Amino acid sequence: MTRVLVYSATLATFVLASVLTVVAIIIPRWISYHDTAIGGDPVTYTYGLHQRCSSTHEKACTHFPTYTDCHGKDRYFCSMWRSVGFLMSFAVVLEGVIIIAFSTILVGGRVKREGGWKIMAFFLMLVAMVQCAAMALVAYLYDWDDRFFVGWKLDISWIFTTISWSVMIILAVVLCLSALLLPPEGGYISFRGRRQYLS
């Protein structure tokens, strides 16, 4: 059965991965462009889930997408970008649920830990798929939308999201393997119809 130590280590790692998810949402650096103006001054444009920033404007960051971004020929881009925002917000909600579930299993005793790894592995894979879908949508827009020409690049928020969902998958696999391969944390096991106590 999965031991308390495995659950605790998984929870700690999961919290760190969740922090990356939150940071990826907050920092407006999913896609960015860096260049140098004729005068030698650096020029920077960045897209976040809810903000668009530019070093050439008096107001560094503005709300995005705006009303004009969501009408006409840009409506397709706006819909997909808002979908990314929804998926990432949904991922944060799921991560909160997972943290509560982890805590419940840890304090719930051996019985909960014996079967809890199954639901935890499911939730971990679910939140990983949600984040992966968000990451894939941004990558698709980066590759195919006309506004992102040569010089634009996927930035730190996209990288953080990729790291986060990759860690979630690894944690799900670790939970499953530990549950199947590790001996019980203490108590008894069934052996040829007899019960043997484990210290």
Secondary structure by P-SEA (a helix, b strand, c coil): cccaaaaaaaaaaaaaaaaaaaaaaacccccbbbbbccccbbbbbbbccccccccccccccccccccccccccaaaaaaaaaaaaaaaaaaaaaaaaaaaaaaaaaaccaaaaacaaaaaaaaaaaaaaaaaaaaaaaaaaaaccccccccccccaaaaaaaaaaaaaaaaaaaaaaaaacccccbbbbbcccbbbbcc
